[in-house]
Amino acid sequence: MMLKDALGAYRGGIHETTRVIGMRPDSADAWNDRANARNCLGNFSEAVSDYTRALELGLRFREALTALGNRGLARIVLGDLDGAHDDFSEIILRKPTNKLLLRSAFVQRASVKEKKGDSEGAAADRNMAVMLSVR
C-alpha cells in the first residue's frame, strides 16, 4: 500500500484498503489508511468519515493525533469549522510531547477561530504557538 501511495496510485490503495476493511472491519489502521488515500485524492467527505471510524476503533496515540489533524484540515475544506475546531482542540487536550505537532494544532485552531470571527481567541492560540517555538 505505501509503495503505491508513494507512486501516486491512491485509487489502488483505496481498492486494497476497502478489501482489507471488508475482511477486517475492526482494523483502525485500514480505515486510517483509506482515509489518507481519500484525503490525498480530494475526497474530503469520505476521508472525514473514514478518519472518524478509525478514531472510534482506536488508533495508537501518534496515529490518532495525525488522524485528528488530517480530519481537521479536511473539515476546513468542507466548511465544517466547528468540527475542525474540535479536532485541533482534541490534539491540544491530549498534550503531545511533540512540540511541532502541538504548535501546528494551535496554529490551525487559530486559523479556524479567525474564520469564525473569534479574533481574540485566534490571537491567544497564535501566542501559544509562538511560545512553543521559543522553548
Salt bridges, closest charged atoms under 4 A:
GLU16 OE2 - LYS4 NZ 2.48
ASP29 OD2 - ARG60 NH1 3.26
GLU46 OE1 - ARG38 NE 3.53
ASP50 OD2 - ARG34 NE 2.69
ASP50 OD2 - ARG38 NH1 2.90
GLU56 OE1 - ARG53 NH1 3.35
GLU63 OE1 - ARG60 NE 3.46
ASP80 OD2 - ARG75 NE 3.53
ASP82 OD1 - LYS116 NZ 2.51
ASP86 OD1 - HIS85 ND1 3.89
ASP87 OD1 - ARG71 NH2 2.55
ASP87 OD2 - ARG75 NH1 3.20
GLU90 OE2 - ARG94 NE 2.82
GLU114 OE1 - ARG126 NH1 3.37
ASP125 OD2 - ARG109 NE 2.63
ASP125 OD2 - LYS113 NZ 3.27
